[in-house]
């Protein structure tokens, strides 16, 4: 699957998401784009959007976007805090549904 990491996630996490094509918002040149526009761009180019923004589902109508949204819920967005979520993330990616945010917790 093609996966986009939000700009607020440490780019080094992409190394941990094996078996998928992973890009960061910064690599795509999308680091200053607001959430709505970012989701619109993501749905055209990616299957999955990964963020740590827990408020995204309240701020955006995710049903409008044809992309899976996965929210990593850790103590911070530091790599050390996100890395333990990767095994659950990898098992959740194939089962996640578009329009319904998937929250991954320790």
C-alpha positions in Angstrom: 0.0 0.0 0.0 1.0 3.6 -0.5 1.2 5.4 2.8 1.6 9.1 3.6 3.1 10.2 7.0 1.9 13.5 8.3 4.5 16.2 8.8 4.2 16.0 12.6 5.6 12.4 12.6 9.3 11.8 12.8 10.3 10.9 9.2 12.5 8.0 10.5 9.3 6.1 11.3 9.0 5.3 7.6 11.9 2.9 8.0 9.8 0.8 10.4 6.7 0.5 8.1 8.0 -2.4 6.1 6.2 -3.9 3.1 4.7 -0.6 2.0 5.6 2.4 0.0 5.9 5.2 2.5 6.4 8.9 1.9 6.3 11.9 4.2 4.3 15.1 3.7 7.7 16.9 3.6 9.0 14.6 0.8 5.9 15.4 -1.2 6.4 19.1 -0.7 3.1 19.3 1.3 4.5 20.4 4.7 2.6 23.7 5.0 -0.7 22.5 3.7 -3.8 22.6 5.9 -5.5 19.3 6.9 -8.4 19.4 4.5 -6.2 20.1 1.5 -3.7 17.6 2.7 -6.3 14.8 2.9 -7.6 15.8 -0.6 -4.0 15.4 -2.0 -3.5 12.2 0.0 -6.6 10.5 -1.4 -5.4 11.1 -5.0 -1.9 9.6 -4.3 -2.1 7.3 -1.3 -4.1 4.6 0.3 -3.4 5.4 3.9 -2.7 8.7 5.8 -1.0 8.3 9.2 -1.0 11.1 11.7 -0.7 11.8 15.5 -3.4 14.5 15.3 -6.2 13.1 17.5 -8.4 16.0 16.7 -8.4 15.4 12.9 -11.6 13.4 13.0 -13.4 16.2 14.7 -12.0 18.9 12.5 -12.5 17.1 9.1 -15.4 15.0 7.7 -13.3 11.9 7.0 -16.2 10.3 5.1 -15.5 12.9 2.3 -12.0 11.6 1.6 -11.2 8.3 -0.1 -8.2 7.5 2.1 -7.7 5.5 5.2 -6.8 7.6 8.2 -4.8 6.1 11.0 -4.0 8.0 14.2 -1.1 7.0 16.3 -1.8 7.7 20.0 1.4 7.9 22.0 2.8 10.2 24.7 4.5 12.3 22.1 5.4 12.3 18.4 9.0 11.4 19.2 10.3 8.3 17.4 10.9 6.5 20.7 7.2 6.9 21.6 5.9 5.9 18.2 8.1 2.9 17.5 6.2 0.6 19.9 3.0 1.2 18.0 4.4 -0.1 14.7 3.4 -3.8 15.2 -0.2 -2.8 15.8 0.0 -0.3 12.9 1.2 -3.0 10.5 -1.7 -5.4 11.4 -4.2 -2.6 11.3 -3.4 -1.2 7.8 -5.0 -4.0 5.8 -8.2 -3.9 7.9 -8.7 -0.2 8.2 -11.7 1.4 6.5 -11.9 4.6 4.6 -13.9 7.3 6.4 -13.5 5.8 9.8 -10.4 6.9 11.8 -8.4 4.0 13.2 -6.7 4.8 16.5 -3.6 2.8 17.4 -2.7 2.8 21.1 0.0 0.9 23.1 
